Amino acid sequence: MKTVFHLNYRNENCIKHNIVSEQKPLHIKIFVKDNYLVVQNDLQKKEVLQDRRGVGLQNIVSRYGILTQRNVLIEETANVFAVHLPILTKQIALMDATLNYTENTAYYRAKKRVEELKGFYGNLISYCTIIPILIFINLRYSPEFQWFWFSAAGWGFGVLMHAFKVFGYGTNWEERKIKEILDKEKATKNWK
């Protein structure tokens, strides 16, 4: 079954590389043939832009090379220019949704984790260093009012909350829920 759409004056790249006028309209056809999406137009070349020819096509070829082993086919005759794009039939993982599985993202997450641990241990060391100094100052110069408890309790609560976050009791549930939702969508969605 062949479905054909006729478009006039609408494809930017076709217009960029071809002569288009009322006397010489540019016809664009988009249809499916042999498991390829074919985008075809009349060939009415502009001679001015020949030095930039192929940059956009190479970009398309490169992107499809990431997604599939099937090649993008480019056909040019005296009257017609056509690009055959493989129809993707297998489930393709969404690039931005599954970045958790790439090496770069794994490195980024490990680096972020190390920074979180460094921040927590820096906070803990500061607490363990400063609070005894505050206790000494308080008991040495004004032992009748023990104000160091306010600092120790407030900062201690902050250190405790920081520990919960770093060691998985804070926002870690959000990451687990996101991964659960992505895994569920990955299992149910397929490209047809």
C-alpha positions, 0 to 999 in steps of 0.5 A: 500500500502506497500513501502519497502526500503532495506538498507545495512550497513547504520543505525548507531544504528543498526550497533552499536547493531548488528553484521554486516559482509559480511557473515552476512549482516544486512538488514534494512527495512523502510515502512509504516503500519497502520499509523506508519513509521516502521524501522525494522532490522534483530536481530543479537545482539552484547552482548558487548553493552547491558548496554547502550541499550534503551537510544536512544529509550527512547529519541525517545519515549520522543520526540514523547510524546511531539508531539502526544498522540500516542505511539511509539511501539517497537517490538522485536522477535528472528529474528527482531527488529522494531520501529513503529513511529506514522505518524504525521497527524496534523499540528505541530507547529515548536518548534523554530518558535512558542516559543513566546507562551510558558511561559518561552519565555513570562517570557524572553520577559517580563524580556527583556522588563523590562531591556529595560525600566530600560535602557531608564529611566537610560539614561533619568535620567542621561540626566536630571542630567548631562545636567544641571550640564554642563549648570552650568559649561559652564555659570559659567566659559565660558559664552561667548561660549555656548558649552552645546548646543552640548552636550544637542542636541546630547545626547537629540537626543540619548534619543529620539531615545532610547525612539522610540525603547523602546516604539515601534517606532523602531524595534517593526515593525520587531517583528510584521512582523515576527509574521505576517509571522509565523501566515500566514505559520501556517495557510497554512501548515499542516502535511499530 
